[in-house]
């Protein structure tokens, strides 16, 4: 029954009609929950965001939509990895919630594909995309059950979907994305996901997390690459401009922060043995963000930033650990540290951007970020996985827009101090020659 | 009598069970949560300052000096035409972001270090040595010549997190009245 339940639950991700499938009562409840979640998300407008003051312009240019597409694709990699890991752990309730989030992500992505490339393309995209999710679900189930035959079957399915997805993307690009390139990109995506699940099943959490990080970054970048390939070049040329590059890159770094802090606090609250690896990944991301701040504002500012950011990360992990230990005093300490962080980081960001990011707006946005993360930890402690996944989805959205706000403020601040005009790098001794270059 | 016997049985049971009752033992301590000892990272990978540039195909082989801004906001240029300079207000070569290296095309009576920059081809290799002994390698991706009045500040200097390099020198016709060339030649390169 467990296998049947999983199999049908997987189908529920792709179609709400699975609710009519007759199954045993124990599985039926979970499956119906997954289906309801999928139905609900089908009505969710694309680009649904939680922070009004951080909202992107309505509608959005092709470039705006392309950057949203890469964020959703990156989120898919995280949600798929979470789903596969929870199947490996045998955590049925978690699997259902993770599936619902994946279904929502697929719905949002399909909506965006429709906006970017037209309804007919979206109609082809959804079933193809969903089927590869189902195959990943099957692969993780085979790992959990130590069922080599099922694993082989899932691999065969995945190989078939790799070809179909590659053909879909290549075909939609009108020749701009060669089939072989598309295939190699999709194959790598699948390899990252199956590889991290293999390592997780083997208890090699460090390797699993390393592959998961690679998978997230690859898939995030893949989203922009696909958008560039599928959209007319005139619509995407703007994406090469520094301001758009920074929006994309900072978006990726901060989105990764959101998913890694959630993974670390989940492991802390639930005391799973993968915490150390999750913490190491979180630290690697923190270092990457600090390195980006070095690029933008120099070493001194980057070190100040990292100290502040680190206090935020430590407080959130400390809160999760205190929640696991039911230590209310430590929980309060962590909350107080976060409040202090929000004030100090708000001032730091305002100073760094010469007021482009105001202390009030930044403090408020950071407080919202932390509030969601604390509720996320609380939801895990209560084993309320649907709520935890809903909050995680909202946190990712929120961080996407916060990253956009920060990228624009950072870019504006740096632009204000760039050299003015061209360089006077000639004295005319070879003027008669140089003018013929 | 029956009541007495029952009491004896009860006492006997209590005596027998007493020492082994699970609830009389303290609960086993919870295993330590590794999250309790978590510390956030306090360092990140840094990149050393550039010291030397080589472009074998252009026979460029020069030390690198630091350049800042002039009081009017224009970028400084090397005082010697045979030496390249790095804009130290921006990223270091190999660090995320666009590093910018300038060199003169000529002096008042002869060639400068970047006299042949206009000849550079896509794929040309550039090597930049750094103070820690490491070397960053780049390949040319694009070459352009633009009027200084339309200098693409954002494309040359503005921050992205791509590890890139821009080489800048002069080009075009010489404005005798102003004592400067009207254009800049810009070579864009990506990290290898």
Interface residues (C-beta under 8 A of the other chain):
Chain A: X241 X242 X243 X245 X246 X249 X250 X253 X264 X267 X268 X271 X275 X276 X279 X282 X283 X284 X286 X287 X288 X290 X291 X292 X294 X295 X296 X299 X302 X306 X307 X309 X310 X311 X313 X314 X317 X318 X320 X321 X324 X325 X410 X411 X414 X415 X417 X418 X419 X420 X421 X422 X423 X424 X425 X426 X427 X428 X429 X430 X431 X434 X435 X437
Chain B: X30 X31 X33 X34 X35 X36 X38 X39 X40 X41 X42 X43 X44 X45 X46 X69 X72 X73 X74 X75 X77 X81 X87 X89 X91 X95 X96 X97 X98 X102 X103 X104 X105 X106 X107 X108 X109 X110 X111 X112 X114 X115 X118 X145 X146 X147 X148 X149 X151 X153 X154 X155 X157 X158 X159 X160 X161 X162 X168 X169 X170 X171 X172 X173 X174 X176 X179 X180 X181 X183 X184 X185
